[in-house]
Structures are given as C-alpha cells and as structure tokens.
C-alpha cells in the first residue's frame, strides 16, 4: 500500500476494538524500526471511496496494558502508510460533577503524570530535536467533531470541550488524595493513554485529537455509601460508550474526509519537524537517521 493511500486513522481505546458499517479491504501488520504495532491495522473503505485505518490501542481483546502500548510503533506504522490525521478514543475518569459517566469530552490540554518509563520520542541516541507541544491537540479536528454533537446528545449524552486531561501511569486507578490533587490543579479528566501517543503524533507531523469517553467519577466523588470507583461500574459504561463512539464516527468521518482532502487540515503541522533537529549533521547517529527516514523521509 502506498504512502498516500490512507490519510485518516482511528485509534480505538477500551471497548472500541473495531469499526462497523465499513467495508474492510486490507489488514496490515508492519514491522517498523520501533517494532510492531498493537495489532493489525485494519484498512476500510468509506462510502466516499477513501481508505481509513483503524488500530486497537490495546489490541483486539485488550491484551496490552497502558504502560506497555507500543506507541512509537503505532504512530510510525500509521505515518508510514500516509496518515495525516488521527482521531483517538479513550475511556476516562471524570474529575468534574458536570462531566457525567457516558458523556464525551474533547480535551485541549494535558498534564503529564506518567513516570518516564514509556518511550516518548523518536529522537534519541545522538539525534536531538524539539517539537512544539503547547497545544497538544488539533483544534480543526475538534471543531469537526463538536459540530456533530447532536449524534450523541439525541440519547442524552453530552459532548464537552475545552477541558484538561491528566495522563497517569496505570494500570491501577488513582488514590483519593491524587484525585483531589488533580482537581485542585484544574484538571477535568484522567486517563492512562494519551501520552506518549499525542507527543509522538506531533513529532510525526500528524494532526491528533482525542475523544474522551467518561466511564466514572474517579474516586474524588464518593457515592451515597462511600464507594470508590469499581471496575464493574467502569465496564458497565463501556458498552454504551462504544455504541455512541461508533455513531459519532459515522457522522464525523465524512466531514473529516472533506476537510482533509480539500486541504483544510494539518497545514500548520506539515514540515514542522524539518528544521527542528539541533544536532549537527556530522554528529547525527546514522542508525537513528535511518530509523527517522521511515516516518520523515528526506528530513535528516
């Protein structure tokens, strides 16, 4: 498959392991310079005749925990087949009363609470580059998704935007003290998956937006009986969220296709890494340069 065949990718989070109502035309499982992705990349054809990629972040059947997700391989594989925009889904805990379980959220900021054990850059071992990350999500995609909010709210599900997402290490949930601390920082949501995925997408010059699907109130909000978050309660909301996510996707994909193929997206990101490398050409590790050729051909 050529590099220009697939411009849009969907990354599915917990509960979202496949797409419905689209014709599957291929499955790819490439070995990238950073290893193999979480699962086969499913290529499906949209009603408009374009190809779209789908990748289950945790593998179909959910076999990979958040810390073990091969994020570099996932992003590299998608970039290599031509992906320019990613719409990523993730189950999250709500840190705000107004964001109810089963609500959807478009965050615009991230607080990193991972522990530095997840590889978070393609630039290492003798090749240093810096990517701008002040605004970690792509507003153009968020605007398109938000315009389709009625596809959710018909069932009483609200779509919020302009929120801050904390990414923590897992697989355990927060302590009460941590949950209250995040609220005091101004955070609205918590998950375990947005990083390093969003950082790597930025380095690969892919427009990236996450759609957060609330499953619970984390543990800051105690129930009538003082119960904290239970795994059973979280799982009970996954099925509803998955169905809503698929309905939202059916509404969003045609609009995202239109914007992307008309050139209205990703202009500000393309070429952003070309001059970001501060390591002198003579000092660059040739093995890393060779790896980078897989995602940013001709840059270094």
N, C-alpha and C positions, 0 to 999 in steps of 0.2 A: 504494500500500500504506500503510495507516495506521500510526501510530507504535507501536501496541500489538500489531501482528501477529507480530513476531519478537522473542523475548526472549533467545535463546541464539545466540551466534556462535562458529564455529570459525575460527581463523586458521591456515592451513597454512604450514609452513616448507619448507625444502629437501626436495624429494622428495614432499611431500604437497600435491598440486595439485587434488584433488577428493575427494568422499565417495562411498562405494559403498553399495548396498543401500537408498537412499532415493529417493523419487520427487521429481524436480525439478519445481517448479511455477512458477518465475519466475527471471529474471535481471535485475538492476538495475545501472545504471552511472551513479549520480547525480553531478552536479557540485555539490560542496559549496563553501562560502565559502573553503575551503583547497585547492580543486582537486578532481580526480577520484581515486578510489581506485586501487589497484594493478591491479585487474582487475574484471570483472563480479562482483557479489555474487550468488552462487547461492543461491536460496531452495529448500529441500527440505522435504518433509513427513515427519514421523516416524511410526512405527507408532501412536503415541498421538494422531495428528491435529494435532499442533502444528507450526508452521513453525520452521525453524532456518536460520541463514545460514552460508555458507561463503565465505571470501575467501582467495585465494592471496597471501601477503605479497609474494612476488617476482614475481607474475604467473604465469599458467599458461605453462609453458615456461621459466620462470626467466629473465626478461629484465631484472630490476631488481636492482642490487647493494644490499647492506645500507645504505650511506650514502644511496642515492637513493630508498629506500622512502618513499612519500608518507604517512607515519604519521598526520599530522593529518587528511588526507582520509579515510584508512581508518577511524580511530576515529570521526570526525564522521559519516561515512556510516552506520556501524553504529548509533551512538547515535540518529541521526535516524529510523531505521526501528523503534526501540523496544528495541534490545538492552540487556539488563541484566547479562548475564554473558558473559564471553569465556573460552574455553579455547584457548590459543595453543600451537602446537607449534613447536619449533625444534631443528635439529641443533646439537650442541655438541661441544666437545673436553673430554675428562676430564683433570682435574689430580690425580686420586687413583687409586691402584692398584685399590682396591675397586670403582670405577665402571668397568666394562669396556665396550669397544665393544659396541654394541647394547643396553646397559642403558638404562633410562628413569629420569629423576630429576624430582622435584617440588622446585624450589628455594624457599627462603623469604626469601633476601636477595640484594641486588645490589650490586656495586661498579662504578661508572661510570668506564670508561676510554675513552669516546668523546671526540672532540676539539672539541666545541662547535660543530660545523658542521651538526648536524641540528636543525631547529626542534623544540623540546621542550615548548612550551606554547601554549595557546590564548589566553593572557593577555599582551598586548604592546601597544606603541604607544599608551600612555595609559590602559590598564586593567590594574591590578596586582592579582593575587590569589595566595594561597599555599595549597597543598594539602598535607595531612599525607601523608608518604611513608615513615614509619619502618618500616612493614611493607608492602613493595611488592606482595605477593601476597595472595590472598584464601584464608584457611585453610579456609573452608567448602567451597570447590570442591576444594582439595587433599585434604580428608578424603574426599570422594565418589570422587575418582579413586583414591586409595590403597586404598579398600575394594574396588576392582575389580582389584587387582594380580594375582590368580590368572589373569586373562585373558591376562596376559603371561607369568607365570612357568611356565605349562604348557610353554613352549618353552625354558625355562632362562633367560629374560630376567628380570632383577631390576628392581624399581621401588624406588628410594631416595627419601628425603625429608629435609627439614631441611638443605639444602645452600646454599652461597653461589655465586652466578653472577657472573662478571666479564663485562661487555659492553665489547668493544674495537672500535676502528674497523677497517674492512676496506678492500678485500677480501683483503689479504694476511694470512697466518697470523702467529702470534707468532714472535719470536726466542726462542732458548733462554733468554737472560737474562730476558726478560719472563716466560716460562712459569715459570721458577724463582722469580721475584719474586712472581708471583701465588700460588704455592703457599706461600711464606713469609708471605703476608698471611692465610692461612687459606681462600683460595678453593678451590672444588672443581670448578668447571666454567667453560668460557669459550665465549661466542658473540658474534655481531655484531648481534643483532636485538631483544633485549628492551627496549632503550631507543632512542628515547623512547616506544615503544609503551605500556609499563606506566605511565609518568608521565601520558601523555595519557588513558589509560583512567581513571586516578584522577580527573583533572580533569573528565572527562565523567560521573563517578559510575557507572562500570561495574565490577562485580566481575571481577577479572582474575587468572588463574592460567596460568603457562606450564608445559608438559610438555617437558622436555629429552630429546632422543634422542642418546645418545652415539655418535659415529662413529669416534673415535680417541682417543689419549692425548696430543694436542697434541704438543709436541716436547721436553718435560721428560724423558720416558721413552724412552731410546734402545733400539732393538732389538738383537738379537744382532749385527747387522752395523753398528750405529751409525746406522741410517737414521732420519731425521726423518719427520714426517708427510708422506705423499704424497697428492696429490689422488686418485690411483687407489684407495688404500685407503679414503679417505673415501667415495667414490662407491660402492664395493663394499658398504658397510654401509647405504647409503641405502635400497635396495630392501627389505632385511629390516626396517629401522626403519619404513618406510612401511606395510608389511603389518601390523606389530604395532600401529602407531598406529591403523589402521582397525579392528582387532579390539578395541582398548581403547575406542575411541569407541562402538562398538556396545554395549558393556557400560555405559559411563558415561552416555551420553545419556539413557536412561530415568530414571536416578537423579537426574541433574541437572535434568531436566524436573520431576520430582516435587517436589524441594526448592524450585525456583524458583516453580512455580505454586502451591505451598502456602504461599508467603511466608517460607520458611526461609532465604533467601539475600538478600544485598545490603541488608538493612535499615540496617546501620551506615554505608553509603555514600550512600544516597539523601538528598538535601538537604544533603550535607556542604559543597557549594560555594556554597550560597545566601548565606551571610554571610561568605564568605572574601575578598571584594573589599575592599581597603583604600583604593582610590581614591575620593575623594568623588564623589557623584553628579553634581555640577555640572561636575566636571573630566574625566569619563569621555569618551573618544573615541567619538562616536556611531557611527562606522563599525565599530569593534570591537564595540561593544554589539550592533549589528545582526548581526554575524557570530555572536556568542555566543548569540543568540536561536535559532540553528539547532540547538544542542545542549543549551542550558539555558534553555528558554523561560520568560519571566516573571521571571528572576532579577535582571537588571540594568537 
